[in-house]
Amino acid sequence: MSDILLSIKGLTKAYPGVVANSNVSFDIGEGQVHALLGENGAGKSTLVKMIYGLVKPDSGTMTLRGKPYAPAEPRAARADGIAMVFQHFSLFDALNVAENIALGMENPPPMRDLARRIREVSETYGLPLDPYRTVGDLSAGERQRVEIIRCLLQDPKLLIMDEPTSVLTPQEVQILFETLRKLSSEGTAILYISHKLEEIRALCDHATVLRLGKNVGECVPRDTSARDMAELMVGASLKTPTRAGRDLGAAALDITGLSVASPSAFGTSLKNIHLTVREGEVLGIGGVAGNGQDELLAALTGEVLTDADAVKLKGRPIGRLGPIARRNLGLLTAPEERLGHAAAPDMSLTENALLTGWVREKLQNRGFLKWGAAQGFAETIIKGFDVRTPGPGNAARSLSGGNLQKFVIGREVLQNPAVLVVNQPTWGVDAAAAAAIRQALLDLAAGGAAVICISQDLDELMEIADRFAALNEGRLSAPRETTGLTVEEIGLMMGGAHGMEVADV
């Protein structure tokens, strides 16, 4: 290995009821692209937070280029050459690119000089950005460029990236990889966290695997299959989702001429959408982030009302009904944003189970909440979907992102919906958990429910969907059978260049 940049020895961090990291040790070489792998709750986030100065370890040491390294805060980590691109963007929509980047700098230069520097660095690394564009007008991929350029302006020696491709198209992923390879060739080390194991194999030189907070192995990704890495992460054989043969039933959900103005100034309005989903069917909807996915979900949940006949559930007009009325009728949803939309961060898992399940699970009686039954429902979700948490009394925000996602999906699936609409069901979820969630959706359809899966993971959609449609600038393509559909055809549909004629189906 090249000269060691960062050496981690025996890092341990415990929280009440859980040991997040236990005696973790490994080295990162200068210029090395080093993967950090592990299932949800394995301790990856806590570890990188200790490296970045967000969390103080209980024990253990770090050395940076042979010198003791113990950052008290992120500012100290940045001063030592450590930068981090987080999974969730921290940008202000109403400000432009340069203004957002200036906010993250200790002593920003004059705006004109900063804008020039942004152009230079972004073009040098193949991520061109206009410093004067408003962030709210940028695509998800362009927003990530802002975060990356913000880090590169610090001239980092180690760049930490947490799930960097979760919102990118295949083309944008390739551009990002070219940038990371260029950084690596110039001596910048990269600590790369991702659940997309084929990407790990294509990009990373070395991988450290965590399981239940411990380092359980190392490997060279290009010499290790994705399945072998996944099984090392979970410590067991990986189950592949299987489709049961099923006959499709009657129309469960009809969407006719749905046009909805986006409630956000930076959103995408829906334009004349027609769609029918049948009982027992899984319909996949793909598209680059920001093309109307959130607006479509809001129109289906009842958070945004439409013409009564624009949305029908088993022939009944529901366009003017709100979320609770739609849930009572069997239309359930799981939105993309876990904290704040799908779950209340500071409420316990029991309370979050109660929030959407109080009617269908009969968790109230004459206006009085049945807390014992609610806790039992939460425990059933935790057990059935392998949610890693000390118990149902823990707050939603205490869970790792993937474990909270398993809880949210399980909460809706276990309520036996007639129609389930999910947005990004396995975003940020490890391979084993993703397989379990996809199997749960397939089993739900096999039981007669209609499932709409909105996702940017094309492999996911091809694995579970019977038909595929693409959203582009608020328009939905005519759905096509997934059997025989090529990646090139999907790309054209997502770009709006082919198959975008709207059709009644």
Secondary structure per residue as TSV (DSSP state, phi and psi in degrees):
chain	resnum	aa	ss	phi	psi
A	1	M	-	360.0	153.5
A	2	S	-	-63.1	174.5
A	3	D	-	-53.5	140.6
A	4	I	E	-73.7	127.0
A	5	L	E	-90.5	-54.5
A	6	L	E	-126.0	127.0
A	7	S	E	-117.0	125.7
A	8	I	E	-111.8	126.2
A	9	K	E	-128.3	112.7
A	10	G	E	62.5	33.4
A	11	L	E	-67.3	130.3
A	12	T	E	-134.4	135.5
A	13	K	E	-144.8	124.1
A	14	A	E	-120.9	145.4
A	15	Y	E	-119.8	164.4
A	16	P	T	-54.0	118.5
A	17	G	T	88.1	-5.8
A	18	V	E	-154.8	139.8
A	19	V	E	-99.4	107.8
A	20	A	E	-72.4	-42.1
A	21	N	E	-135.7	135.8
A	22	S	E	-129.6	103.8
A	23	N	E	54.4	49.8
A	24	V	E	-84.8	131.4
A	25	S	E	-139.0	134.3
A	26	F	E	-171.2	167.8
A	27	D	E	-120.2	149.4
A	28	I	E	-120.9	125.5
A	29	G	E	-85.8	156.7
A	30	E	T	-62.9	131.1
A	31	G	T	75.7	3.7
A	32	Q	-	-86.0	140.1
A	33	V	E	-97.9	105.9
A	34	H	E	-112.4	120.4
A	35	A	E	-86.7	141.4
A	36	L	E	-115.4	111.1
A	37	L	E	-111.5	155.4
A	38	G	E	163.7	151.8
A	39	E	-	-72.6	171.3
A	40	N	T	-59.5	132.5
A	41	G	T	85.3	8.0
A	42	A	S	-76.7	-16.1
A	43	G	S	110.9	9.6
A	44	K	H	-63.6	-48.5
A	45	S	H	-63.7	-42.4
A	46	T	H	-62.3	-40.2
A	47	L	H	-62.8	-47.8
A	48	V	H	-70.6	-27.2
A	49	K	H	-67.0	-33.7
A	50	M	H	-69.2	-39.1
A	51	I	H	-64.8	-36.0
A	52	Y	H	-90.5	-1.7
A	53	G	T	87.0	11.1
A	54	L	S	-84.7	-24.8
A	55	V	S	-133.7	139.9
A	56	K	-	-97.0	126.8
A	57	P	-	-67.9	150.9
A	58	D	S	-74.2	-34.4
A	59	S	E	-158.0	168.5
A	60	G	E	100.9	168.4
A	61	T	E	-136.3	159.3
A	62	M	E	-131.2	144.7
A	63	T	E	-127.2	137.7
A	64	L	E	-116.6	114.0
A	65	R	T	53.1	42.2
A	66	G	T	82.9	-3.4
A	67	K	E	-110.6	146.5
A	68	P	E	-55.2	137.2
A	69	Y	-	-133.0	115.9
A	70	A	-	-148.0	76.2
A	71	P	-	-65.2	131.3
A	72	A	S	-81.6	-19.0
A	73	E	S	-161.1	164.8
A	74	P	H	-57.2	-33.5
A	75	R	H	-59.8	-39.1
A	76	A	H	-68.6	-37.9
A	77	A	H	-63.5	-44.2
A	78	R	H	-62.4	-38.5
A	79	A	H	-63.8	-27.9
A	80	D	T	-91.3	5.4
A	81	G	T	93.7	18.8
A	82	I	E	-104.9	125.5
A	83	A	E	-125.5	154.9
A	84	M	E	-141.6	133.1
A	85	V	E	-104.9	112.9
A	86	F	-	-80.1	159.4
A	87	Q	S	-64.1	-37.4
A	88	H	S	-103.0	126.5
A	89	F	-	-68.2	147.5
A	90	S	-	-121.9	72.0
A	91	L	-	-126.3	152.5
A	92	F	-	-100.9	118.2
A	93	D	T	-59.1	-36.7
A	94	A	T	-79.2	-11.1
A	95	L	S	-97.8	159.0
A	96	N	B	-84.8	177.1
A	97	V	H	-59.0	-49.9
A	98	A	H	-62.4	-40.4
A	99	E	H	-64.6	-40.3
A	100	N	H	-63.4	-43.1
A	101	I	H	-67.6	-38.3
A	102	A	H	-61.3	-35.3
A	103	L	H	-62.9	-25.8
A	104	G	T	-93.2	6.8
A	105	M	-	-106.2	145.4
A	106	E	S	-68.2	-47.1
A	107	N	S	-134.6	79.5
A	108	P	-	-65.6	143.2
A	109	P	-	-75.1	174.9
A	110	P	-	-53.2	145.5
A	111	M	H	-56.4	-37.7
A	112	R	H	-64.0	-41.5
A	113	D	H	-68.9	-39.1
A	114	L	H	-65.1	-41.8
A	115	A	H	-60.8	-41.9
A	116	R	H	-63.8	-41.6
A	117	R	H	-66.4	-38.6
A	118	I	H	-61.0	-44.7
A	119	R	H	-60.6	-45.8
A	120	E	H	-62.1	-51.2
A	121	V	H	-67.5	-42.2
A	122	S	H	-64.7	-38.7
A	123	E	H	-73.8	-35.9
A	124	T	H	-60.5	-38.0
A	125	Y	T	-101.1	16.3
A	126	G	T	70.8	23.9
A	127	L	-	-125.8	60.1
A	128	P	-	-56.9	135.2
A	129	L	-	-136.2	141.4
A	130	D	-	-92.0	112.5
A	131	P	T	-63.3	-16.1
A	132	Y	T	-101.7	3.4
A	133	R	S	-75.7	141.0
A	134	T	B	-71.1	132.2
A	135	V	G	-60.8	-34.8
A	136	G	G	-61.6	-19.5
A	137	D	G	-92.6	-1.1
A	138	L	S	-88.0	151.4
A	139	S	-	-73.4	169.8
A	140	A	H	-61.0	-39.8
A	141	G	H	-64.3	-39.5
A	142	E	H	-69.1	-34.3
A	143	R	H	-64.0	-39.6
A	144	Q	H	-64.5	-34.5
A	145	R	H	-59.3	-39.1
A	146	V	H	-59.8	-45.9
A	147	E	H	-62.7	-40.5
A	148	I	H	-69.0	-44.9
A	149	I	H	-64.5	-36.4
A	150	R	H	-55.8	-40.9
A	151	C	H	-72.9	-42.4
A	152	L	H	-65.6	-27.1
A	153	L	T	-65.7	-16.1
A	154	Q	T	-86.5	-3.6
A	155	D	-	53.5	59.4
A	156	P	-	-72.1	152.6
A	157	K	S	-96.1	-25.4
A	158	L	E	-136.3	124.6
A	159	L	E	-112.3	118.6
A	160	I	E	-96.2	129.0
A	161	M	E	-126.5	123.0
A	162	D	E	-107.1	110.5
A	163	E	S	48.6	57.8
A	164	P	T	-73.7	-16.9
A	165	T	T	-106.6	9.5
A	166	S	T	-66.5	-20.9
A	167	V	T	-117.7	18.4
A	168	L	-	-108.2	150.8
A	169	T	-	-76.4	163.7
A	170	P	H	-55.5	-37.2
A	171	Q	H	-66.9	-40.3
A	172	E	H	-68.0	-32.5
A	173	V	H	-61.9	-43.5
A	174	Q	H	-63.0	-39.8
A	175	I	H	-63.4	-44.2
A	176	L	H	-60.8	-43.7
A	177	F	H	-63.2	-38.8
A	178	E	H	-61.5	-40.1
A	179	T	H	-63.9	-45.3
A	180	L	H	-66.1	-37.4
A	181	R	H	-65.7	-37.2
A	182	K	H	-64.5	-44.2
A	183	L	H	-60.6	-43.3
A	184	S	H	-62.0	-41.6
A	185	S	H	-65.2	-23.2
A	186	E	T	-90.6	0.7
A	187	G	T	104.2	-2.4
A	188	T	-	-78.8	127.3
A	189	A	E	-83.2	148.7
A	190	I	E	-129.7	124.6
A	191	L	E	-101.8	113.2
A	192	Y	E	-115.9	119.0
A	193	I	E	-107.7	125.4
A	194	S	-	-161.1	149.4
A	195	H	S	-95.2	-1.6
A	196	K	-	-89.9	94.6
A	197	L	H	-71.3	-29.0
A	198	E	H	-67.7	-32.8
A	199	E	H	-66.9	-40.3
A	200	I	H	-58.4	-44.6
A	201	R	H	-63.5	-36.1
A	202	A	H	-76.7	-28.4
A	203	L	H	-108.6	-40.3
A	204	C	-	-92.1	146.6
A	205	D	S	-84.6	-32.3
A	206	H	E	-151.2	156.9
A	207	A	E	-140.6	138.9
A	208	T	E	-110.8	132.4
A	209	V	E	-110.9	125.9
A	210	L	E	-105.4	142.5
A	211	R	E	-143.1	122.0
A	212	L	T	52.9	40.6
A	213	G	T	84.7	-2.3
A	214	K	E	-114.6	150.0
A	215	N	E	-76.6	113.5
A	216	V	E	-109.2	2.4
A	217	G	E	166.6	164.0
A	218	E	E	-128.7	155.4
A	219	C	E	-158.7	164.1
A	220	V	-	-99.8	108.6
A	221	P	G	-54.8	-40.5
A	222	R	G	-66.6	-17.8
A	223	D	G	-103.0	6.4
A	224	T	S	-126.8	134.2
A	225	S	-	-71.7	155.6
A	226	A	H	-60.2	-37.9
A	227	R	H	-65.4	-41.2
A	228	D	H	-64.3	-39.4
A	229	M	H	-65.0	-42.5
A	230	A	H	-62.5	-41.0
A	231	E	H	-71.0	-30.2
A	232	L	H	-67.2	-36.3
A	233	M	H	-65.6	-42.8
A	234	V	H	-96.2	-15.2
A	235	G	T	72.4	24.6
A	236	A	S	-159.4	168.7
A	237	S	-	-67.4	144.0
A	238	L	-	-92.8	129.5
A	239	K	-	-91.1	131.3
A	240	T	-	-92.7	131.5
A	241	P	-	-56.5	140.7
A	242	T	-	-124.4	139.5
A	243	R	-	-92.5	129.9
A	244	A	-	-87.4	142.5
A	245	G	-	-64.1	135.4
A	246	R	-	-150.7	148.7
A	247	D	-	-96.4	135.2
A	248	L	-	-77.7	142.9
A	249	G	-	-98.2	-149.9
A	250	A	S	-74.3	169.4
A	251	A	E	-63.0	125.8
A	252	A	E	-96.2	-38.9
A	253	L	E	-135.5	126.9
A	254	D	E	-117.9	128.3
A	255	I	E	-118.3	124.2
A	256	T	E	-131.4	118.1
A	257	G	E	57.2	38.5
A	258	L	E	-76.5	114.6
A	259	S	E	-129.2	122.4
A	260	V	E	-136.7	128.4
A	261	A	-	-74.2	136.0
A	262	S	-	-66.6	134.7
A	263	P	S	-72.1	-12.7
A	264	S	S	-101.3	141.0
A	265	A	T	-63.6	-22.4
A	266	F	T	-109.6	14.5
A	267	G	S	-89.9	-172.5
A	268	T	-	-125.4	121.4
A	269	S	-	-73.8	147.4
A	270	L	E	-85.1	140.6
A	271	K	E	-127.6	103.0
A	272	N	E	51.7	58.9
A	273	I	E	-89.2	132.4
A	274	H	E	-123.0	135.5
A	275	L	E	-165.8	142.1
A	276	T	E	-130.5	131.6
A	277	V	E	-121.7	131.4
A	278	R	E	-100.8	159.5
A	279	E	T	-57.3	132.5
A	280	G	T	86.1	2.6
A	281	E	-	-104.6	144.9
A	282	V	E	-111.2	115.4
A	283	L	E	-104.1	125.3
A	284	G	E	-97.8	133.0
A	285	I	E	-120.1	116.6
A	286	G	E	-107.7	175.7
A	287	G	-	149.5	153.7
A	288	V	-	-68.1	142.5
A	289	A	T	-52.8	140.7
A	290	G	T	91.2	13.7
A	291	N	S	-105.1	17.1
A	292	G	S	116.2	5.2
A	293	Q	H	-61.5	-47.5
A	294	D	H	-65.2	-38.0
A	295	E	H	-67.1	-39.4
A	296	L	H	-64.8	-43.6
A	297	L	H	-61.4	-42.9
A	298	A	H	-62.9	-36.9
A	299	A	H	-69.7	-29.7
A	300	L	H	-83.9	-32.0
A	301	T	H	-74.3	-25.4
A	302	G	T	97.2	3.1
A	303	E	S	-67.7	-28.8
A	304	V	S	-120.4	123.2
A	305	L	-	-84.7	151.3
A	306	T	-	-130.5	-175.5
A	307	D	-	-59.6	143.3
A	308	A	G	-54.6	-43.2
A	309	D	G	-83.7	-2.8
A	310	A	G	-70.0	-28.2
A	311	V	E	-130.0	123.7
A	312	K	E	-125.4	133.4
A	313	L	E	-108.0	110.0
A	314	K	T	51.0	45.0
A	315	G	T	86.1	-7.1
A	316	R	E	-95.8	124.7
A	317	P	E	-64.6	126.3
A	318	I	-	-128.7	8.4
A	319	G	T	-58.8	-25.1
A	320	R	T	-99.3	4.5
A	321	L	-	-91.3	146.4
A	322	G	-	-84.1	179.8
A	323	P	H	-58.3	-42.6
A	324	I	H	-66.1	-43.1
A	325	A	H	-62.8	-39.3
A	326	R	H	-67.8	-39.1
A	327	R	H	-62.7	-40.9
A	328	N	H	-59.3	-32.1
A	329	L	H	-85.7	-8.8
A	330	G	T	109.9	6.2
A	331	L	E	-97.1	107.4
A	332	L	E	-113.1	153.8
A	333	T	E	-140.2	155.1
A	334	A	E	-132.3	103.5
A	335	P	-	-74.1	167.1
A	336	E	S	-69.2	-43.7
A	337	E	-	-77.8	109.3
A	338	R	T	-69.2	-55.9
A	339	L	B	-87.4	118.4
A	340	G	T	103.7	-24.6
A	341	H	T	-117.9	-55.8
A	342	A	T	-80.8	-26.9
A	343	A	B	-145.3	147.1
A	344	A	-	-85.5	117.3
A	345	P	T	-54.9	-43.1
A	346	D	T	-92.5	-2.0
A	347	M	S	-86.0	153.0
A	348	S	B	-70.6	167.1
A	349	L	H	-64.3	-34.2
A	350	T	H	-61.5	-46.3
A	351	E	H	-65.1	-37.6
A	352	N	H	-69.7	-32.5
A	353	A	H	-65.4	-37.7
A	354	L	H	-67.4	-34.8
A	355	L	H	-56.3	-42.5
A	356	T	H	-106.7	-14.9
A	357	G	H	-103.0	4.4
A	358	W	T	-65.2	-28.9
A	359	V	T	-87.6	-55.9
A	360	R	T	-68.0	-28.1
A	361	E	T	-97.4	4.4
A	362	K	T	54.3	54.8
A	363	L	-	-96.0	16.3
A	364	Q	E	-145.3	156.7
A	365	N	E	-142.4	111.5
A	366	R	T	53.9	41.0
A	367	G	T	89.5	-6.7
A	368	F	E	-100.8	131.9
A	369	L	E	-77.7	139.6
A	370	K	-	-99.6	87.4
A	371	W	H	-64.9	-34.3
A	372	G	H	-63.2	-43.6
A	373	A	H	-66.9	-37.6
A	374	A	H	-64.3	-42.0
A	375	Q	H	-64.7	-39.3
A	376	G	H	-62.3	-39.8
A	377	F	H	-64.2	-44.1
A	378	A	H	-61.2	-41.2
A	379	E	H	-65.8	-36.0
A	380	T	H	-64.5	-41.3
A	381	I	H	-63.0	-48.1
A	382	I	H	-58.6	-44.2
A	383	K	H	-72.6	-45.2
A	384	G	H	-68.1	-29.1
A	385	F	T	-115.4	18.5
A	386	D	T	49.8	51.3
A	387	V	-	-81.2	120.8
A	388	R	-	-83.3	104.8
A	389	T	S	-159.2	149.0
A	390	P	S	-60.5	-28.1
A	391	G	-	171.4	172.7
A	392	P	T	-68.3	-12.3
A	393	G	T	-81.5	-9.5
A	394	N	S	-73.7	146.3
A	395	A	B	-69.8	150.5
A	396	A	G	-57.8	-39.2
A	397	R	G	-69.3	-12.5
A	398	S	G	-78.5	-14.4
A	399	L	S	-83.7	150.5
A	400	S	-	-64.7	160.0
A	401	G	H	-57.1	-42.7
A	402	G	H	-67.8	-38.1
A	403	N	H	-69.5	-36.0
A	404	L	H	-66.3	-36.9
A	405	Q	H	-62.7	-42.1
A	406	K	H	-62.1	-39.1
A	407	F	H	-64.7	-45.4
A	408	V	H	-63.5	-46.9
A	409	I	H	-65.0	-43.9
A	410	G	H	-61.7	-39.3
A	411	R	H	-58.8	-39.3
A	412	E	H	-80.5	-43.1
A	413	V	H	-59.9	-41.4
A	414	L	T	-73.1	-6.5
A	415	Q	T	-90.3	7.8
A	416	N	-	51.1	62.0
A	417	P	-	-70.9	154.6
A	418	A	S	-77.6	-37.1
A	419	V	E	-135.6	131.0
A	420	L	E	-121.5	126.4
A	421	V	E	-112.6	120.0
A	422	V	E	-121.0	140.2
A	423	N	E	-116.4	118.0
A	424	Q	S	55.4	60.9
A	425	P	T	-66.1	-24.7
A	426	T	T	-121.4	24.2
A	427	W	T	-63.1	124.3
A	428	G	T	70.9	19.4
A	429	V	-	-107.7	140.9
A	430	D	-	-69.1	169.7
A	431	A	H	-60.0	-43.7
A	432	A	H	-67.5	-43.0
A	433	A	H	-67.5	-38.4
A	434	A	H	-61.3	-43.3
A	435	A	H	-62.2	-39.2
A	436	A	H	-67.5	-41.1
A	437	I	H	-65.6	-44.3
A	438	R	H	-63.1	-38.9
A	439	Q	H	-64.3	-38.2
A	440	A	H	-63.3	-39.0
A	441	L	H	-67.1	-41.1
A	442	L	H	-65.1	-40.8
A	443	D	H	-65.6	-36.7
A	444	L	H	-62.7	-43.5
A	445	A	H	-66.3	-38.9
A	446	A	H	-62.0	-25.7
A	447	G	T	-84.5	1.0
A	448	G	T	108.9	-2.2
A	449	A	-	-79.6	155.2
A	450	A	E	-97.0	134.4
A	451	V	E	-123.8	128.3
A	452	I	E	-110.8	119.6
A	453	C	E	-112.1	108.8
A	454	I	E	-93.8	121.9
A	455	S	-	-154.4	150.5
A	456	Q	S	-96.7	-1.5
A	457	D	-	-91.6	100.5
A	458	L	H	-67.0	-34.4
A	459	D	H	-61.5	-38.7
A	460	E	H	-62.0	-47.3
A	461	L	H	-64.7	-40.0
A	462	M	H	-68.5	-25.6
A	463	E	H	-77.6	-36.1
A	464	I	H	-115.5	-18.5
A	465	A	-	-87.1	142.5
A	466	D	S	-82.0	-37.3
A	467	R	E	-133.0	157.6
A	468	F	E	-130.7	136.7
A	469	A	E	-134.1	158.8
A	470	A	E	-124.0	138.5
A	471	L	E	-95.0	131.0
A	472	N	E	-144.2	115.7
A	473	E	T	53.0	38.8
A	474	G	T	83.7	2.1
A	475	R	E	-108.3	144.1
A	476	L	E	-109.5	130.0
A	477	S	-	-69.6	162.0
A	478	A	-	-67.0	128.2
A	479	P	-	-61.6	147.0
A	480	R	E	-129.5	150.7
A	481	E	E	-61.2	136.7
A	482	T	S	-73.0	-26.3
A	483	T	T	-61.0	121.5
A	484	G	T	84.9	-3.2
A	485	L	-	-76.4	128.4
A	486	T	-	-93.7	160.7
A	487	V	H	-61.8	-36.5
A	488	E	H	-64.4	-41.9
A	489	E	H	-65.8	-39.2
A	490	I	H	-62.8	-44.4
A	491	G	H	-59.3	-40.6
A	492	L	H	-66.7	-39.7
A	493	M	H	-64.0	-41.5
A	494	M	H	-67.0	-31.6
A	495	G	H	-83.6	-6.1
A	496	G	T	81.2	10.3
A	497	A	S	-91.5	-12.0
A	498	H	S	-152.2	141.2
A	499	G	S	69.8	19.0
A	500	M	-	-91.5	2.3
A	501	E	-	-65.3	132.8
A	502	V	-	-78.5	138.0
A	503	A	-	-142.0	149.6
A	504	D	-	-80.4	129.6
A	505	V	-	-131.0	360.0
